[in-house]
Amino acid sequence: MDLDVTTGLDGRRKQVLVVDDETTVREVVVAYLEREGFRATEAADGRVALDLIASAPPDLVVLDVMLPKIDGFSLLSRLRRDGDIPVVLLTARTEESDRVLGLGLGADDYVVKPFSPRELVARVRSVLRRARPSAPSPRIEYEGLVVDGATREVLVKGAAVSLTPKEFDLLAFLAGSPRHVFSRGQLLEQVWDSSGEFQDPSTVTVHVRRLRQKIEDDPDDPRRITTVWGVGYRFEP
């Protein structure tokens, strides 16, 4: 059992909330999670899930997109508005636009139905590893941009910018190695702690797009995070 992932600093088992309107899916996922050492709770609709999260915030949410009462995308938006609980989406939709929408709303990962329970647990472990606190990176300052690793704050021209945890990690990593070109695979490995076996490279593309919307004067003509065609991305100081 991976204690670093399944157990918190206080020794308690980490709790995963499984939200899906299919009873069989919930039962199977809960059984696999508990077998791997997690505590697992479940909800059959978005309203119940929201109440459970408010009363006892879990360490991670496995969230189906198609839910009664409150759909998965709406619930994800509310979670991101109020905090940064890691979320793995479950979706039967295979269109790239739906996956991009989920990532754009702040999902940490997604799994397309039908899925292997072992793969889902692997993704849960990967997301929780990435969410673990790490040593703060130094304060990085460039013209008009401040990235503070200790406070995890970003300022653009003196104004605070709200980033998700993974957006901050990506920006801090790129800004910490100015003008160094990183492929999407390298960024998955370094920032997402993933070999790419269970991670879609479009995750990087979506996060870069969201960062540009928040820190660039003109996101359509980025000056800070630039694309090196056929290779990857780099930060221009």
N, C-alpha and C positions, 0 to 999 in steps of 0.2 A: 504494500500500500504506500502511495506517495504522500507521506505526511506533510511535506512542504505545500502540497496542493490541497489535500483534503482536510487539513487541520489548521486552525488559526493560531495566532501567537498565544492566545489564552488557553490553548489545548482543546478547545471545542471543535467538533466536526463541522465543517462548512455546510451551509444549508443552500440547497438548490430548489427553486420553485418551478414546477413544471406546469405550464398553462396550455391546455389543449382541450378541445371539446370532444375528442374521441377518447372514450374510456380505455380502450385497448392500448392506445398510444401512451396515455398517462401511466397505465399500470406497468407496461414494459420498460419505459424510460425510468420510472421511479425504482423499479426492481434492479436495473443495471446500475443506477447511481448508488443505491444503498449497498449493493454488493461490492462496489469499488470504494466504499468508506465514507460517502457523503450522507448527510441527512437530506431527505427529499420530502417536500410537500407538494400538493397539487391543487389546481383550480380548473374548473370546466368552462369559465367564461371570463371576460375582461373585467367585469365589475367585481367579482369575487377576488380576482387576482389583485386588483387595485387595493381592496380592503386589507388583504393579507399583507401586502407590501407595506402599507401604512402602519399596520399594527406590529409587524415583526419583519423588518427589511431583510431579505435573504442576501447571500453572498453573490448569487447569480440567478438569472431568470432564463429558463428555456421557454420561448414564447412562440406559439403558433400565430400565423398571420390571420387566418380566417377564423374569427371568434365571434360568438354572439355577444350582444349588449355593447361591448367596446372592442373594436377590432384590434389586431396586433399592432398595426402601424400607429393607430391613435394612442394606444397604451404606451408604445415605445416613445412617442413624442412627449407624453406626460412624464415618463420616467426621466428622460433627458432634460426636461425643463426643471425638474426638482432635484436631480442628483446624477450620479454616475455609476449606478449598479450595472455590472456587466450583463449583456444580453446576447443570447444565441437564438436567432430566429429559426423557426420551423416553417417551411412553406411548401405547398404542393405546386406552386407556380414555378415554371422553368424559364420564363422570360427574363432576359438580362435586366430589363427596365425595373422589374420588381426587386431583383437582388440589389440593384444600384440604389433604388429608393430606400430599402431597409438600411443599407450601409450609410446612405446620406442622412438618414434620421438619427444615426448614432449607434446602430447595432455593431457589436464587436465581431460577430461571425454569423454564418447562416448554414443551415442544412436543408437540402431539398428532399421532400418526401417522394417515394419511399426511401428510407435511410437505414443504415446499419446502426443499431444501438451502440455497438462498440465504437463506431466512428463518432457518434454524438458525444459519448463520454470522453473520447480523445480530444474533441474540440472544447468541451467544458474544461478539461484539465489545462489545455493550452491557453484558453482565455484567462483562467485564474492565475496561471503562471505569469502571464503578461501583466496582470493587474496587481501583482505583489509590489509593495513598496521597495524602491531601490535607492541607492545612494544618490543624493541630489547632484545634478550636473551644475557646473559653475554658472555664474551670471554672465550672459553673453550680450554684448551691446554693439549694435551697428547703427548707422545713421537712421534715426527714426524708429528703430526696433530694439526692444529689450526682451530677452528671454531669461527669466530668473528660475534656475533649477531648484533653489531652496524653497521658494514660495509657490512655484509652479504658476507664476503669473507672466503674462505677455502684455507688453505695452506697444502700441503703434502710434507714434507721434504724441506720446504722453497719455493716450487714452487706453484704458484697460480693454482687452479683447477676450471674450469668453471662448475657450477651447475645450473640447472633450479631452479626457485623459490621453487617448491615443493620438489625437491631433497634436497635443503638446509634446508627447514623446517623439513623434515624427519630426516636428519642427526643431526640437532641441538636438536631435541626432544629426539632422542635415546641417543646422547652423553650427554645430560643434566641429564639423569638417568642411569648412567653406571651400567651394570650387571642386570638391571631390565628387566624382560622378558615381552614383549607386544605381544598380539595376533594381527592378522591382523584386527580384528574388533575394537580393542582398538586403533590401529593406525589410522584407518579410522575416528574414532570419534574424536581423539585428534589432528591429523595433517590435515585431510581433512574436519573436521567439518561436518561429515556425520554419520548418524545413520546406514548406510549400506542399507537403503531402496532403494536408487537409485544408489548405488555405488558397483562395482564389486570388491571383495577382491583381485582379480588378479592385480588390480591397485597397491596395496602394493608390491606384488611380483615383478612386473616389475620395480618399483622404487628402490627397494632394489638391484636388479640385476644391474641396471645402476649405483647406488652408488658404488657398489663393483668394477665395471669396472674402476671407477675414483679414488678411494682412497685406494684400496687394492694392495699390492705387487703382490699377486696371487689371482685374482678374483675367481678362481676355488677352492681355499683353503683359504677362508677368515679368517682373524684374528681379524678384528675390528667389523664388523657386522656379527654375527654368528646366525645360525639357531638352535633353540631348537625344535627338531622334535615333531610334534603333538601339539605344543604350539604357537610358534611365533618366534620373533627375539629379540636379545639383543645386546647392544654395549659393547665390551670388552675394557676397558681402557688400 
